[in-house]
Amino acid sequence: MILVINEKESAVLALHLAIMRKSYKKLIKRDYKARRDVLMQSYDYLLEMVKEAVESENEVNEVHLDELDREVLCAVLSSYVDKLGEIDLNEEMIEQLQTMKELELRCKELMQCEHETA
């Protein structure tokens, strides 16, 4: 499946994936020992793809996702959006949170489409 992201979405996603990497690594090390390597590889793939999208300076980019990548991205976005929603945010962060909510929704739609075609 392909997730189409614009410049703003690429930048926001790259920033927050980079910020969350250390916490994500600790979480999967603690809770998903058997799958930690493959989950971390997927996370790093996602981070690299969105960084490349930012560097490309294209208005729109396609990020190719397999099933695991979609699951990881949706889980990360869902968790992070929930956490950000619990704290007071300045105007810029509110805008970034909205962008991440939109990405989360599109990611879930991709997963739903995948399940319907399977």
Summary of the structure (lengths in Angstrom):
residues: 118
radius of gyration: 14.0
end to end distance: 12.7
largest distance: 42.0
contacts: 321
relative contact order: 0.18
helix: 81%
strand: 8%
